[in-house]
Amino acid sequence: MIAGITTSIYSCRETTQEKSEEAVEAIGKDIETNVKKASEKIEEGAKKVKEEVEEKVEDGKKATEDMK
């Protein structure tokens, strides 16, 4: 009887550990995916800012030339 209970507890502990490991792996994948998405958004934002700055510089050059 005690051997059966011990085996049952061990199996339960092993299953819990496996599920915990799976959960940690899933969390890691979610973090990796979200970091990748965030970095893509940051790159898109940086590209837009760069384009706007370049546009403003060109507008400034044109305005300076028009003043001559």
ABEGO torsion letter per residue (X at the ends): XAAAAAAAAAAAAAAAAAAAAAAAAAAAAAAAAAAAAAAAAAAAAAAAAAAAAAAAAAAAAAAAAAAX
